[in-house]
Amino acid sequence: MRKIIGSSFLAAATVALPALASAATLLDTLALFNTFLNAMIGLFITLAIVVFFWGLIKYLMHAGEEASEGLSIMFYGVIAIFVMVSIWGIIRLLQSTFKVTSTDPVIPKGIQINTGVGGF
C-alpha cells in the first residue's frame, strides 16, 4: 500500500514539477493553484449530479419496493449540489459586500452571470 501511495505521489510530482518550475512568482503559483481548484469544483459538481442520476436510476429500477436505496442516494446528491452552490452564493455575497474584486471569479467559467453591465 505504501509503495502505491509513494509511486502515485512521485508521478503527480513529476507531472506538476514543470508547471511549478515555470512559475516565476508567488502570484503565478497561486494562479496555477486557483486554476486547479476551479477545475476541481467543476469536477465535484459533475460528480454530485452523476450521483443524483445514479440514485434516480436505482430508484426507478426498484420502484415497487418500500425502502429504496436509490431514494437515499438521490437525497445525498441533492444535498451535495445544494451545499456546493450555497457556498458559491455565500462567497459571492461576501465579495460584493466587502468590495473584493478578483480577476478570476469564484464561479467556474462555464456558468454565466448577468451582472447588469451594459443594460443586459
N, C-alpha and C positions, 0 to 999 in steps of 0.2 A: 504494500500500500504506500509506504514512504517513497519507494522507488518511482511509482506512478506519479505521485504528487510532485516529487523533485524534478522529474523529467518534464512534466506539464509546466511547471514554473520556469524551467530553463527554456522551453520552447516559446512561452509567452514573452520572456525577457529578450530572447533573440529577435523576435518579431518586433517588439516595441523599441529596441535599442536604437535603430536608425532614426526613428521619429523623435526620440528624446535627445539624441545627439545633435540633431539638426536644429533643435530649439535653442535659439541664441539667448533668450532672456527668460526670466521667470514668467513674464506675461505670455510668451509663446507657449510655455509649458502648461500654464493654466488654461489657455485657449484650447490646447490639444485635449486636456482633461475634460473641459466643458463640452467639446465635440463628442467625446466618448460617452459622457453622461447623457447627453441628449439622445444619442443612438440607443443607449440602454433604456431610457424612458419609453421610447417608441417600441422597443422590444417587449418590455413588460406590459404595456397596454395591449399589444398584439397577443401576448400570451394569455392575458386575462380574458380577452374576447374569445380566444380559442377554447379556454376552459369553460366559458359560459356555453358555447355551442356544443362542446362535448357533453356537458350536462344535459342540454336540451335533447340531443340525440339519444342519450341513455334514458331520459325521461319518456320520450316518445316510444322507444322500443319496449319499455316495461310500463305502458300506460295503465294496464289493468290492475297492477299491484297497488296495495295501500301505501306502504312506505317505500318511496323510491330514492335510490342513491343519487339519481340524476337531479332531483329537485334540490338536494343539498349542494351538489356541485354547482348548479346554476346560481344558487344563493351566494356562495362564496365568490363566484366570478363577478356577480353584480356588485358585491361589497368591495372587491378589489378595484374594479373600474371606478366606483364612486369615490373611494379613498384617494386614488391617484388624481382624478380630475378635481376633487375638492382641494387637494394640496396645491395644485396648479392655480386654482382660483384664489386661495389664500395668499400665495406668493405674489400674484399679480396685484391683489388688493394692497398688500404691503408696499410693493414697488410704487404704485400710484399714490399711496398715502404719504410716503416719505420722499417722493420725487426722486427715486433711484432710477437712473437710466442705465441701460446697458446696450452694447452693440448687438448682442446675441440674445434673443428673447428666451424666456424660460420654456415657453411652449414650443414644441418641435416645429420645424419649418413647414411641415405638411398641413398644419392647421392654420387657417386664415382667420384673422380677427378684424372686424370692422372698427377702425379707430375713429371714424368720423372726420378724418382729414380729407380736405378737398371736396366736401359735400357729398360724399358717398355714404 
